[in-house]
Amino acid sequence: MNLQTIVKIISAVFGLLGVVFLFRIIGVGDEEIKMAASAGDFGTVSPLVSLSIAILAITVLVTIVFSLLNLASSSQKLKKSIVFIGCFLVVVGIAYAASTGVETPLKDGEVLSAAGSRWVGTGLRMFYILAALAILSMVLSGAKKLLKR
């Protein structure tokens, strides 16, 4: 049995499980699920959520494994990947250094810690930096093509 056949069988099993869990949820009905959830019983929906998490975990694991195997096949690819990861970590460091954190009350009465606030600011600044770099690279690439003609 080759790998493609095994993947098709596993996909079919996951698909059938998903359909069974979905029909079980549809058969119970919205109102009963809401009433059970308000009492803390999530037994009807939990199997479908667990199946989704399992499929996501398997997908991420397979993606990481095959990406690493592809990188290991060529030292040039590995070197290039390490350089890009290093550049990304530099962007994270710059964004973190530029961010400040302040305790912030949330709508539900909880309080976002100063560290959590700083990481939110870091994420926003990373987005801005990476978006600016992407736009800059597109502009430079377009200008280079225009000048080349």
N, C-alpha and C positions, 0 to 999 in steps of 0.2 A: 504494500500500500504506500503510495507516495504522499508527500506532504500536502499537496492540493486536495486530495481525497479526504484526508484527516481533517483539514480545515473546513471543508464543506460539511462534513458530518457534525463537527462541533458547532458550526454556525446553525445548522438545521436544528440541533438539539436546543440551543439557546433560543432560537426563534420559536420553536414549539412551546418551550417553557414560558416565554413571554406572552404568547397567545393564550395559554391556559391561565396564567395569572391575570391577564387583562379581562378575559371572560368571567373569571371569578369576581373581579372588582365590579364589572358591569352587572353581574347577576345579583350582587348584594344590594347595590343601589346607593345613590348619593346620601340620602338622609340617614340611612343606617350607619354608613361609614363616618359621617359627621358626628353622629351621636356616640359611636364607639370611640372616636378620636377625642371627644370632649371628656370621656371617662378615662382616657389614657390607653385605650386598646387600639393599636395600629396593626393588628394581626392580618387584616385583609390586604393592606397596601405594602406591608413590609417585605413579602417575598419578591415583589416586582422591583422594589427599591434595591434589595440585596442583589438581585440578578443584574440590575443596571450597574451597580458598583463593581461586581465581579467582572462584567464585560469591560468596563472602563479600565480596571486594574490589569486585566490580561492584555488589552490593547496597548496600554502605556508600557508594560513590561516587554512585549514583543517589539514595539517600536524602539525602545532603548537598546535592547539586545542586538537587533539587526543594524541599528545605527553604529553601535560600537564595533560590531564585526566588520562593517564597511570601512570604518575609520582605521581599524587595525590592519586592513589589507594594504594600506599605502601610508608610508611615513610622511609624505608630502601633505596628504589630507589631514593626518593627525596633527601635524605642525600648524597648518592653517586653522584648524578648529581650536587649538589651544590659544593661538594668537587672538582669535575672535572672542573666545571666552574671557581672556584677559582684558580685552578692550571693554567688554560688557561689564566686567567687575570694576574697571576704572570708572565707567559711567555711574554704576551703583555707588561707588565711593564719593564721587563728586556730588551726586544728588543727595546722598545722606549728609555730607558735610554742609550742604547749602540749606538743609531743612532744620526746622526747629520744632519742638513739641510743646504743646500746652494741654493740660487736662481739659477735656471738653465734655460737658453734660450731653447725653443723648436723649432722644425723645422718649425712650422707654424707662427713663430714670437711672439708667446705668451711667457710668463715667468712663470715657475713653482715656486711657492713661497717656502720659506725656510721651512715653516710648511708642505707643500705638499711633499717636498723632504724628510723631516724627516719621514713622514708616509710611503713613498715608501720604505725607508731604514728599517723601522720597519717591514713592511710586508715581506721583503726579509729575515731579521734576524729571524723573527718568523718561516718562512719556514725552514730555516737551523736548527734552534733549534728543531722544531717538527720532522723534518726528522731524525736528529741525535738520538732523543729519540726513534723514531719508530725502527730504525736500532738496537739501543742498546737493546731495549726490545726483538726484535726477536733473537738477538745473545744470550742474557741471557736465554731466553726461550729454545732455542736449547741446550745450555750448560746444563741447568737444566735437560732436558730430557736425554741427554747423560750420565750425572752423576748418574741419577736415575737408569739406567739399571745395 
